[in-house]
């Protein structure tokens, strides 16, 4: 849960970029049999997975800033988690089981004190770096501290807000060797974190790469990304052009007995970036030469490509399908007329035609209609509700009735702000579908299309937030907290920076409930309350959930053991076999 003004627009960007980048998401499972994602899914034919061979990764975006302090990933990321182990990690299993936090370097997921303001971890025995030296808790403390350095910014911001003294700490390069007092290392195996407030979901944050150990003697500052010291099953042997070409080979000092999560089947992983998305999908489809043992961690299939695949059973068998915790929605700013009138917001909610919106987003294969802000996954606390039931195609008659009650018997004219980027989420196609649906209800929509950077600047600008705009949000881990708190916690309203609370809701009851849920270390109990809070907030019609995206990706014909979890929604590279 994000809180203070220091949390920059980088957080908003990550909600988008994690879906596309190697850090987190893009293809994952559906419910039922398809959720398995391994034995009966892409690349599963040909027997049990075996060790050996080279896995090729074809990406459009480079794996830049390959420093654990600077990476912003969900659950430790995909390619990064091959090199950086952390105190905890995501469970490397398919479907809902993959939303769980499990131990990684630590013996457990953390031991909280009575009010969850203090968390203690103990390291496993036998942990070593790529040079054979032991990993200690002092290295983890140092790794976290260096993430506070201004020259290494870019990583997840939670610890700056959560750790006692974190808001003013400037990192080890400026602290004169003092360190951060709220991270206590009583011995080489024990580490204790002292927090400013209760945080029952601390084990989720401990999956971020900032929790990777960094030996102080090997720290080269901004150049550390060129050859970070590996604690995982692979080490970096080549990093060209800031992550454009990464070559990973086995870390012979990694002991699989200490790591139950990463399978590390391939001998070598060759990551090549800067490729056109269409080229990537064509190469994976053709699967000739090295591309037969290739995957992508950032390129999805689009509607045109899915249509081309059509009834090709062989290619269909190589498509991974799944979900990342994400929602696309219409946002209202109630400080702008006529959206200051709840009945107008309700009218829009009734008028929306989710079938046409889903079609604009690429069709039912790539988008699922949504009436809740939280994704339809138990881990997020999903609780079904539809306060303004419009059916699949909208209820314009009900919308007109509400407009009349609001004082607009002849309809109303509004402006919808959207991006001009062709992303099928906040893009012209989706905006046009909204425009057409609302027209049937007497709501005339003028479209304001902005270049993507300008669009993002405007929609997160508290002083100039549009009254009505397309938006989207994704969570840093599978829980209702990183979904609801940034968007609806009044204490996170930022007046002079990036503000994600678009409605500028500052409801003491909502704020208090967020704090109460944060105290819970029983994540199942917390999930139920997040769902109840989502339902309660939804009554105010502060947004109109439109759809939850579905991600589809191809793998090469020789790729085996495809495991896709509901945490990342993407094939887990640590499980893949190519031989």
C-alpha positions in Angstrom: 0.0 0.0 0.0 1.5 3.2 -1.1 1.2 6.3 1.0 3.4 9.4 0.8 4.1 12.0 -1.9 7.5 10.6 -2.6 5.9 7.8 -4.5 6.4 9.0 -8.0 4.8 8.4 -11.3 7.2 5.4 -11.6 4.6 3.5 -9.6 1.9 4.3 -12.1 4.2 3.3 -14.9 5.0 0.0 -13.3 1.3 -0.8 -13.1 1.5 -0.8 -16.9 5.0 -1.9 -17.6 4.9 -5.0 -15.5 2.3 -6.4 -17.7 4.5 -5.9 -20.8 8.0 -6.4 -19.4 10.2 -9.3 -18.3 9.6 -8.1 -14.7 6.2 -9.6 -14.5 3.2 -10.3 -16.5 1.5 -11.2 -19.7 0.3 -14.7 -20.1 -1.2 -16.9 -17.4 -4.0 -19.4 -16.8 -7.7 -19.6 -16.9 -9.8 -21.4 -14.3 -10.2 -25.2 -14.5 -8.1 -27.5 -16.5 -6.3 -24.8 -18.4 -5.0 -23.5 -15.1 -2.4 -26.3 -14.9 -0.2 -24.5 -17.4 2.4 -27.3 -17.5 1.8 -30.9 -18.4 -1.1 -30.2 -20.7 -0.2 -26.8 -21.9 2.4 -25.2 -24.3 5.5 -27.2 -25.0 4.5 -30.0 -22.7 4.9 -32.8 -25.3 8.0 -35.0 -25.4 8.4 -36.3 -21.9 9.7 -34.9 -18.6 11.8 -31.8 -18.6 15.5 -32.4 -18.6 18.6 -30.3 -17.8 20.7 -28.9 -20.6 20.5 -26.8 -23.7 20.2 -23.0 -24.3 17.0 -21.1 -23.8 16.6 -18.0 -26.1 14.5 -15.1 -24.9 13.2 -12.7 -27.6 12.1 -9.4 -26.3 11.2 -5.9 -27.5 12.4 -4.0 -24.5 15.9 -4.4 -23.0 16.4 -5.7 -19.5 17.9 -2.4 -18.5 19.0 -1.3 -15.0 20.0 -4.8 -14.1 20.8 -3.8 -10.6 18.6 -5.2 -7.7 18.3 -1.7 -6.2 17.0 -0.2 -9.5 14.6 -3.0 -10.7 10.9 -2.6 -10.1 9.4 -6.0 -10.5 6.5 -8.1 -9.2 7.6 -11.0 -7.1 11.2 -10.5 -8.0 10.7 -10.5 -11.7 11.3 -13.1 -14.4 14.8 -12.9 -15.8 16.0 -11.0 -12.7 14.9 -13.8 -10.4 17.4 -16.2 -12.1 20.2 -14.1 -10.7 18.8 -12.4 -7.6 17.4 -14.5 -4.8 15.4 -12.6 -2.1 14.2 -13.3 1.4 10.9 -14.6 0.1 9.6 -15.3 -3.4 6.5 -16.2 -5.3 5.4 -19.8 -5.3 6.5 -21.2 -8.6 3.3 -23.1 -9.3 0.6 -22.7 -11.9 -2.7 -20.9 -11.3 -4.0 -19.8 -7.9 -1.3 -21.7 -6.0 1.3 -19.3 -7.6 -0.2 -16.3 -5.7 1.3 -17.5 -2.4 4.5 -16.2 -0.8 7.1 -18.8 0.0 10.6 -18.7 1.6 13.6 -18.1 -0.6 16.8 -17.2 1.1 14.9 -17.3 4.4 13.7 -20.3 6.3 10.1 -19.0 6.4 8.1 -16.0 5.1 8.9 -13.9 8.2 7.9 -13.9 11.9 5.9 -10.7 12.9 5.6 -9.3 16.4 2.1 -8.9 17.9 1.1 -5.8 15.8 3.1 -6.6 12.6 5.4 -3.6 13.1 8.5 -5.8 13.4 9.5 -8.7 11.1 12.3 -11.2 11.7 13.9 -13.6 9.2 16.5 -16.3 9.5 18.7 -17.4 6.6 19.0 -21.0 5.4 22.2 -22.8 5.7 24.6 -23.3 2.8 23.8 -20.1 0.8 26.6 -18.9 -1.4 27.4 -16.3 -4.1 28.8 -17.1 -7.5 32.3 -16.9 -6.1 31.6 -19.4 -3.3 31.6 -16.9 -0.5 28.7 -17.2 2.0 25.6 -15.0 1.9 25.0 -13.1 5.2 22.2 -11.0 6.5 24.6 -8.0 6.5 24.7 -8.4 2.7 20.9 -8.2 2.6 20.9 -5.2 4.9 23.4 -3.5 2.7 21.5 -4.4 -0.5 18.4 -2.7 0.9 20.3 0.3 2.1 21.9 1.0 -1.3 18.4 1.0 -2.9 17.9 4.3 -1.0 20.8 6.0 -2.9 19.6 8.6 -5.3 21.9 7.4 -8.1 20.3 3.9 -7.8 16.7 5.0 -7.8 13.9 3.3 -9.7 13.1 0.3 -7.5 9.9 -0.3 -5.4 9.3 2.6 -3.0 7.6 0.7 -0.1 10.6 0.5 2.3 11.2 4.3 2.1 7.7 4.7 3.6 7.5 1.6 5.8 10.9 1.4 7.6 11.5 3.6 10.6 13.7 6.5 9.4 13.4 5.4 5.8 11.8 8.7 4.7 15.0 10.6 5.3 17.7 8.0 4.7 19.9 8.7 1.7 21.8 5.4 1.3 25.2 4.0 2.4 27.2 6.2 0.1 26.3 9.2 2.2 25.7 7.8 5.7 29.3 7.5 6.7 28.9 3.8 7.4 26.1 4.3 9.9 23.5 2.3 8.1 19.7 2.3 8.6 18.9 1.6 12.3 15.5 0.1 11.5 17.3 -2.9 9.8 19.0 -4.9 12.6 21.5 -7.7 12.0 22.2 -9.4 15.4 24.2 -12.2 13.6 25.1 -13.5 10.2 21.8 -15.5 9.9 19.2 -13.1 11.5 17.7 -9.9 10.2 15.0 -7.7 11.8 12.9 -5.0 10.2 11.3 -2.3 12.3 8.3 -0.6 10.6 6.6 2.7 11.2 3.1 1.1 11.1 1.7 -2.4 10.9 2.2 -4.2 7.6 0.7 -7.6 7.5 1.8 -8.0 3.8 5.5 -7.4 4.5 6.3 -10.9 3.1 5.1 -9.8 -0.3 7.4 -6.8 -0.3 10.3 -9.1 0.7 10.0 -10.7 -2.8 11.2 -7.5 -4.4 14.8 -7.4 -5.8 15.8 -4.8 -3.2 15.9 -7.7 -0.8 18.7 -9.5 -2.8 22.0 -9.7 -1.0 24.8 -7.4 -2.2 28.4 -7.9 -0.9 29.7 -4.5 0.1 33.2 -5.3 -1.1 31.9 -6.0 -4.6 29.6 -3.0 -4.9 30.7 -0.8 -7.8 27.8 1.7 -7.6 26.1 2.6 -10.9 28.4 0.0 -12.7 27.2 -2.9 -10.5 24.5 -3.7 -13.1 27.2 -4.7 -15.6 28.1 -7.7 -13.4 26.0 -8.1 -10.3 27.1 -10.8 -8.0 24.7 -13.7 -8.4 22.9 -15.4 -5.5 20.6 -17.4 -7.9 21.1 -20.3 -10.2 22.6 -18.2 -13.1 25.3 -15.6 -13.3 25.7 -12.7 -15.8 28.6 -13.4 -18.2 27.6 -10.7 -20.7 25.5 -7.5 -20.5 25.7 -5.5 -23.7 24.1 -2.1 -24.4 22.4 -1.8 -21.0 20.5 -5.1 -21.1 19.9 -5.3 -24.8 21.9 -8.6 -24.9 22.2 -10.6 -21.7 23.9 -13.9 -21.5 23.4 -16.0 -18.3 25.3 -19.2 -17.5 25.1 -21.5 -14.5 26.3 -20.4 -11.1 28.1 -23.5 -10.0 27.8 -22.4 -6.3 24.0 -22.3 -6.4 22.7 -25.3 -4.4 19.3 -26.6 -5.5 18.9 -28.1 -2.0 18.5 -24.5 -0.7 16.1 -23.5 -3.5 12.9 -25.3 -3.9 11.4 -22.9 -6.4 13.8 -22.5 -9.3 14.3 -25.6 -11.5 17.1 -24.1 -13.6 17.0 -26.6 -16.4 18.8 -24.8 -19.3 22.6 -24.6 -19.1 22.6 -21.2 -20.7 20.0 -18.3 -21.2 20.5 -15.9 -24.1 18.3 -12.8 -23.8 18.1 -10.6 -27.0 16.1 -7.4 -27.0 15.3 -4.5 -29.3 13.2 -6.7 -31.6 9.9 -5.7 -33.3 6.9 -7.4 -31.7 5.7 -8.8 -35.0 9.1 -10.2 -35.7 9.2 -11.9 -32.2 5.8 -13.6 -32.8 6.8 -14.6 -36.3 10.1 -16.2 -35.1 8.3 -18.0 -32.3 5.7 -19.2 -34.7 8.2 -20.5 -37.2 10.5 -21.9 -34.5 13.4 -22.6 -36.8 16.9 -23.2 -35.4 17.5 -21.6 -32.0 14.1 -20.1 -32.1 12.6 -23.6 -31.4 13.9 -23.2 -27.9 12.8 -19.6 -27.5 10.2 -17.7 -25.4 9.4 -14.0 -24.9 8.9 -12.3 -21.5 7.4 -9.1 -22.9 5.5 -9.6 -26.2 1.8 -10.6 -26.4 -0.3 -11.9 -29.3 -2.8 -9.4 -30.7 -6.2 -10.0 -32.2 -4.8 -10.0 -35.8 -2.2 -12.6 -34.9 -4.7 -14.8 -33.1 -6.9 -14.6 -36.1 -4.0 -15.8 -38.3 -3.3 -18.7 -36.0 -7.0 -19.6 -36.3 -7.4 -23.4 -36.3 -3.8 -24.3 -36.5 -3.8 -26.8 -33.7 0.0 -27.0 -33.4 0.3 -23.3 -32.9 -2.7 -23.2 -30.6 -1.0 -25.8 -28.4 2.0 -23.4 -28.0 -0.1 -20.4 -26.7 0.0 -19.7 -23.0 -3.1 -17.9 -21.7 -3.5 -16.1 -18.4 -4.1 -13.1 -16.2 -2.1 -10.5 -14.3 -3.9 -8.6 -11.5 -5.1 -5.7 -13.6 -8.2 -3.6 -14.3 -9.1 -1.1 -17.1 -11.7 1.4 -16.1 -13.4 4.8 -16.6 -12.3 7.3 -14.0 -14.3 10.2 -12.7 -13.1 13.3 -11.1 -16.1 14.4 -8.9 -14.6 17.9 -8.6 -15.4 18.5 -12.2 -19.0 19.1 -13.3 -21.2 17.3 -14.2 -19.4 14.4 -12.5 -19.9 16.1 -9.1 -23.5 14.7 -9.4 -23.5 11.0 -8.3 -26.5 10.4 -10.6 -24.5 11.4 -13.7 -21.8 8.9 -12.7 -24.4 6.3 -12.2 -26.0 7.1 -15.6 -22.6 6.5 -17.2 -22.3 3.2 -15.3 -25.6 2.0 -16.6 -25.0 3.2 -20.2 -21.7 1.4 -20.8 -21.8 -1.4 -23.3 -19.1 -3.8 -22.1 -19.5 -6.0 -25.2 -18.4 -3.2 -27.5 -15.6 -2.2 -25.1 -14.3 -5.8 -25.0 -14.4 -6.0 -28.8 -12.4 -2.7 -28.9 -9.9 -4.2 -26.5 -9.3 -7.1 -28.9 -12.2 -9.4 -28.3 -13.2 -11.9 -25.6 -9.9 -13.8 -26.1 -8.0 -10.8 -24.8 -10.4 -9.1 -22.4 -13.0 -10.1 -19.9 -15.8 -7.7 -18.9 -15.5 -6.4 -15.3 -18.0 -4.9 -12.9 -15.6 -4.9 -9.9 -12.4 -2.9 -9.4 -10.5 -6.0 -8.0 -9.6 -8.7 -10.5 -11.5 -11.9 -10.4 -9.0 -13.8 -8.4 -9.4 -15.0 -4.8 -5.9 -13.8 -3.8 -7.0 -10.2 -4.5 -10.1 -10.6 -2.3 -12.5 -10.7 -5.3 -16.1 -10.2 -4.2 -18.7 -10.2 -6.9 -20.9 -7.2 -7.2 -22.6 -5.1 -9.9 -24.2 -2.0 -8.3 -25.3 -0.7 -11.7 -26.4 -3.7 -13.7 -26.2 -2.8 -17.4 -26.1 -6.3 -18.8 -23.6 -7.0 -21.6 -24.8 -4.2 -23.8 -25.8 -1.4 -21.4 -29.1 0.0 -20.1 -29.6 3.3 -21.9 -33.2 3.7 -20.6 -32.0 3.5 -17.0 -29.2 6.0 -17.8 -31.7 8.5 -19.3 -33.9 8.2 -16.2 -31.0 9.0 -13.9 -29.9 11.9 -16.1 -33.4 13.4 -15.8 -33.2 13.0 -12.0 -29.8 14.8 -12.2 -31.4 17.8 -14.0 -30.4 16.8 -17.5 -33.7 15.8 -19.2 -32.2 16.6 -22.6 -29.0 14.8 -22.1 -25.5 16.1 -21.3 -22.2 16.7 -23.1 -18.9 15.5 -21.6 -15.3 15.1 -22.6 -13.5 11.8 -22.4 -9.7 12.0 -22.2 -7.7 9.1 -23.6 -4.3 8.1 -25.0 -3.5 8.0 -28.7 -1.2 5.0 -28.1 -2.5 1.9 -29.9 -2.6 -0.2 -26.8 -6.3 -1.3 -26.9 -6.6 -0.3 -23.2 -6.7 3.5 -23.0 -6.6 4.0 -26.8 -8.9 5.5 -29.4 -10.7 2.2 -30.1 -11.8 1.8 -26.5 -12.7 5.5 -26.2 -14.8 5.3 -29.3 -16.7 2.3 -28.0 -17.5 4.2 -24.8 -18.6 7.3 -26.9 -21.0 5.2 -29.0 -22.5 3.4 -26.0 -23.1 6.7 -24.1 -24.7 8.3 -27.1 -27.6 5.9 -26.9 -28.3 7.2 -23.4 -28.3 10.9 -24.4 -24.7 11.5 -23.3 -22.7 13.2 -26.0 -19.0 12.4 -25.6 -16.3 14.6 -27.1 -13.0 12.7 -27.3 -9.7 14.3 -26.2 -6.8 12.2 -27.4 -3.4 12.9 -26.0 0.1 11.6 -26.8 0.8 8.8 -24.2 3.2 10.7 -22.0 1.0 13.8 -22.0 -2.0 11.6 -21.2 -0.3 10.0 -18.2 0.9 13.4 -17.0 -2.6 14.8 -17.2 -4.5 11.9 -15.7 -2.3 11.8 -12.6 -2.1 15.6 -12.1 -4.2 16.4 -9.0 -4.6 20.0 -10.0 -5.7 19.3 -13.6 -7.2 15.8 -13.5 -9.8 15.5 -16.2 -13.4 15.0 -15.2 -13.7 11.8 -17.2 -10.9 9.6 -18.6 -9.7 6.1 -19.4 -7.4 4.5 -16.9 -5.8 1.3 -15.8 -4.1 -0.1 -12.7 -2.1 -3.2 -11.8 -0.9 -4.5 -8.5 2.7 -5.1 -7.3 1.6 -8.3 -5.6 -1.6 -10.4 -5.6 -3.6 -8.6 -2.9 -6.4 -6.0 -2.7 -4.0 -3.7 -0.8 -1.9 -2.4 -3.7 -5.1 -2.2 -5.8 -7.3 -0.2 -3.4 -5.0 1.8 -1.2 -3.2 3.9 -3.9 -6.5 4.7 -5.6 -8.9 5.3 -2.7 -6.8 6.1 0.4 -7.3 9.9 1.1 -3.9 10.2 2.8 -2.3 9.3 -0.5 -3.7 12.3 -2.3 -0.8 14.2 -3.8 -1.3 17.9 -4.6 2.0 18.7 -6.2 3.0 15.5 -8.0 1.6 12.2 -9.4 -1.8 11.5 -7.7 -3.5 8.2 -8.3 -6.5 8.8 -6.2 -8.4 10.2 -9.2 -11.6 10.8 -7.3 -9.6 12.5 -4.5 -11.7 10.4 -2.1 -10.8 11.1 1.5 -13.3 9.1 3.5 -12.2 8.5 7.1 -14.0 5.2 7.2 -12.2 4.0 4.1 -8.8 5.2 5.4 -9.5 3.5 8.8 -10.4 0.2 7.2 -7.3 0.2 5.0 -5.2 0.6 8.2 -7.1 -2.2 10.0 -6.6 -4.6 7.1 -2.9 -3.7 7.0 -2.6 -5.1 10.5 -3.7 -8.6 9.5 -1.1 -11.3 8.9 -3.8 -13.7 8.0 -3.9 -13.0 4.3 -7.0 -15.0 3.6 -8.9 -12.9 6.2 -7.4 -9.7 4.8 -8.5 -10.7 1.3 -12.2 -11.0 2.4 -12.0 -7.5 3.9 -10.4 -6.1 0.8 -13.2 -7.5 -1.2 -15.8 -6.1 1.1 -14.1 -2.7 0.9 -14.1 -2.8 -2.9 -17.8 -3.5 -2.9 -18.5 -0.6 -0.4 -16.4 1.9 -2.4 -18.1 0.8 -5.6 -21.5 2.0 -4.4 -20.2 5.6 -4.9 -19.7 5.2 -8.7 -16.3 6.8 -8.6 -15.2 4.6 -11.5 -16.7 2.2 -14.1 -14.8 -1.1 -14.3 -14.6 -2.1 -18.0 -12.5 -5.2 -18.4 -9.7 -7.3 -17.0 -7.1 -8.1 -19.8 -6.2 -11.6 -20.8 -2.6 -12.3 -22.0 -1.6 -14.7 -24.7 1.9 -15.6 -25.7 3.6 -18.1 -28.0 6.6 -20.3 -27.0 9.0 -22.2 -29.3 8.1 -25.7 -30.3 10.8 -27.3 -28.1 10.0 -25.4 -25.0 8.7 -27.6 -22.2 7.3 -27.2 -18.6 5.4 -24.0 -19.1 4.2 -22.9 -15.7 2.0 -19.8 -15.5 0.8 -18.4 -12.2 -1.9 -16.0 -11.2 0.7 -13.8 -9.6 2.7 -12.9 -12.7 0.3 -14.1 -15.4 3.4 -15.0 -17.5 5.4 -18.1 -18.2 7.9 -18.6 -15.3 11.3 -18.7 -16.9 12.8 -20.5 -13.9 10.7 -23.6 -14.7 11.3 -23.8 -18.4 13.1 -26.8 -20.0 14.3 -26.9 -23.6 15.7 -30.4 -23.8 
